[in-house]
Each structure stands twice: as C-alpha cells, then as structure tokens.
Amino acid sequence: MNKNFRIASITHNAEKKISLQDYCIDVANNVRKYHKSFPAYCETSLVVMTNTATALGLADIYIKNEDERFGLHAFKVLGGSFAIGNILARKAGMNVFETDYNQLISAEMRADNKNLTFITATDGNHGRGVAWSATQFGCKSIVYMPKGSAAERLENIKNAGADASITDYNYDDTVRLATQQANENGYILVQDTAFDGYTEIPKFIMQGYCTMALEAYEQLPDNPTHIFLQAGVGSMAAAVAAFFASVYKEERPIITIVEPLSADCFYRTAAACDGKLHCVDGEMNTIMAGLACGEPCSIAWDILSENADHFIAFHDEAAANGMRLLAKPFGDDTPVVAGESGASAFGCVAEIMTNPQLAEIKGRLQLNNQSKVLFFNTEGATDTENYIRIVNGY
Ligand SMILES: Cc1ncc(COP(=O)(O)O)c(C=O)c1O
C-alpha cells in the first residue's frame, strides 16, 4: 500500500435502514426556494473540464464551483442560513418553508430576535456562514476557531458580524467549548456536526446543503459515473450522497469520500466496520483546514455507511496539486479558484489517475476513460496568502 494513500471499501447489501427522505428532491426544492429568497442567492456554476478529463484519462469532469456562493466563497452558508431560518421560523410559530428572507428580516422579527445569540465552532467557512446569517436576521453570533486557524479566516468571520476568536484547542475540543458555552449562557448552538443528544440542528444544516446538490443535479450534462466528496465531519458528504442516492436510486454513481491522512476518521471507521465511530485526536496537521476534523458527525456516518462505496485518506501534496491544476487546467478549460479543502477531492483523483503506483486504487474505484466524475469545489481562496503561495508552487 502506498504511504500517501489509504483506501477502505464497503460492500452494501440491498437492505437499507436509513431513510433518505430528509434529503429527497422535494425537500431539496423547498430548501432551494428558501435560499432563492435571499438577495445574495445566485446559482453557482458547474464547470465542465473535458480537456483536463482527457489528459487525466477520464471521459469528463464536472466541478460545482462554490467559490461563487453568496459572495462568501464557500458552500457552508447554505447550512447555517437554513438552520437559523428554521430556528427563527419555529420560534415565530411557523414552518421554515412558509417563510422567506424578507419575512425573517422584517422589523417585527428583528425586534423579537435581537437578543438571540448563535454560537458555533468552525475551521472557517461554517462560522462565516453562521455569522453572516445571524447578522442578516439581526441576531448576535459567537464563533470559536481551532488553534492554528488562519488570521484572514478569523477576520472574515469578524467582518461578517461575529464575536470571533481562535482557541488553544483542536477542532473537536473547540466544538465542546462552544457546546459548553451555549449550555451555560443560553446561546443557541448551530453546529454542523451531530453527536449524542444533538442531531436536529445538524440535520437542518445538512438539508441546507441540498441546494448545492440540487443545482448540480440540474446542471449536469450527463449522469455522472462517480462522485468524490471531501469530508471534515462528513455532513456535506452525507447530505450530497443522500440526495444523489435518493434521485438516482439503483443507478447511483460510485461515491467516494476523501479526507486528509492526519484526520482520517471516516477511513478508520469504514476500515474497522464494527458499528462504532473511530476518531482521531490531538493535532491534525494538514493544509486542508476545513477537513481537519477528528470525530465523524454521527448522522453523516449513518448515511455514508449505506450510501458511499470507498473511503480514501490521502496526503496534502495531492490537494496542493489539485489547486494548481484547477487554477491552470488543460486546453481551454475554464480555470477554477479552489482552496485547499475545495480542491482536495479533485487533487486526490488527479494523482490516482496519473501515478502508476496507485493503479490498484484506480482499478478498485473503476476509474477509466468512460468515467464522468463530479466534484464540489467547496471553497475558493479563503486563505489568500496560502492560496497564492501554493498555486505559485512555493
Ligand atoms: C471548504 C470545505 N470543504 C469541505 C468541508 C467539509 O464539510 P463537513 O465538515 O461537513 O464534512 C468543509 C468544512 O468546514 C469546508 O470548509
């Protein structure tokens, strides 16, 4: 086995225990209707990179470009804004699907909600989305970030209106700090990961991500044979996998989850396959900051254990190469600005297709010149200094 790549695969039987109803196309349509009511809403592009696909030995590559999302350069705001909308609608005795942006920002609602404080922990993008959403609705927000977070990401969260700070803890301990602060002070925890006794808000967040999946589904020129999804806590990957499994049913593409080697909790959980979650603790050094999470979201694993086929942990250099290749793709393919986590799945596949030492993995994934592969560029250059350094190759 190559030291830079690890793979675990799951063989599924026909029997499914987990319902995908919460992520089906009707739910996704309603979630998108809610998001469409935001003035910042604009469908993000699906970039087709046929020349790059040919160069890598694939039939086609489709990249859903979340760099364009809400001016925030990442998909995460879809989750935070939908969860907060749910909380505010419920508080007003309504269903979120009966309300919209204009109603939520009305003077009456703002007056009712001005003392609410939402709190969260984040590697960057989720916190920015929560801060932005809370500000839109006239509420307060507190955001904690793990040790080592980029100064630019902190600044962006502060600029979105939050009281934000970098802690001395890793991501998972920062989540525990936010949870404790919420419990002690009556703040509302809007966390994008589920754990014992805390599943409802993470589910809303995951449903929020269905807008991205639905847009991609409608934009695809052809059915993909493969979908590669990067995982931190796995909420994004699970929501997207659930949506596509629910729309394609027996025709579901091969779904592969990718993570950094240093934060390979899904790989470990899939490899052990013993019904338990397997975590990583301590410092998780990786350039893929958005994926530096050591504890899987419990409800995400439930979905992925039944609807994902392969779990790969891989090295940072492949993500960096992915950023460079997306910035300068082959032929006249449209360049995409992709941050470390955004480019990760694409970079992982680009190396699998071109490194002969990974032939066994390529075969196991059934990747070849017939494959049409869907990726999600989940963030743009959210740490500009690092982006420029990596893309310029130093
Ligand atoms: C850019 C980016 N991509 C992917 C992810 C992974 O999402 P999740 O934590 O839901 O697995 C994150 C998480 O913060 C992220 O910021």
The ligand as an SDF file (V2000), in Angstrom:
LIG
                    3D

 16 16  0  0  0  0  0  0  0  0999 V2000
  -14.2410   24.1650    2.1700 C   0  0  0  0  0  0  0  0  0  0  0  0
  -14.7750   22.9970    2.8960 C   0  0  0  0  0  0  0  0  0  0  0  0
  -14.9710   21.8620    2.2310 N   0  0  0  0  0  0  0  0  0  0  0  0
  -15.4550   20.7740    2.8440 C   0  0  0  0  0  0  0  0  0  0  0  0
  -15.7580   20.7810    4.1860 C   0  0  0  0  0  0  0  0  0  0  0  0
  -16.2520   19.5360    4.8250 C   0  0  0  0  0  0  0  0  0  0  0  0
  -17.5610   19.6320    5.2790 O   0  0  0  0  0  0  0  0  0  0  0  0
  -18.0060   18.7050    6.5020 P   0  0  0  0  0  0  0  0  0  0  0  0
  -17.3110   19.2250    7.7190 O   0  0  0  0  0  0  0  0  0  0  0  0
  -19.4670   18.8360    6.5280 O   0  0  0  0  0  0  0  0  0  0  0  0
  -17.5210   17.3470    6.1950 O   0  0  0  0  0  0  0  0  0  0  0  0
  -15.5570   21.9570    4.9170 C   0  0  0  0  0  0  0  0  0  0  0  0
  -15.8610   22.0230    6.3420 C   0  0  0  0  0  0  0  0  0  0  0  0
  -15.6430   23.0050    7.0130 O   0  0  0  0  0  0  0  0  0  0  0  0
  -15.0600   23.0900    4.2580 C   0  0  0  0  0  0  0  0  0  0  0  0
  -14.8510   24.2430    4.9080 O   0  0  0  0  0  0  0  0  0  0  0  0
  1  2  1  0
  2  3  1  0
  2 15  2  0
  3  4  2  0
  4  5  1  0
  5  6  1  0
  5 12  2  0
  6  7  1  0
  7  8  1  0
  8  9  2  0
  8 10  1  0
  8 11  1  0
 12 13  1  0
 12 15  1  0
 13 14  2  0
 15 16  1  0
M  END
$$$$
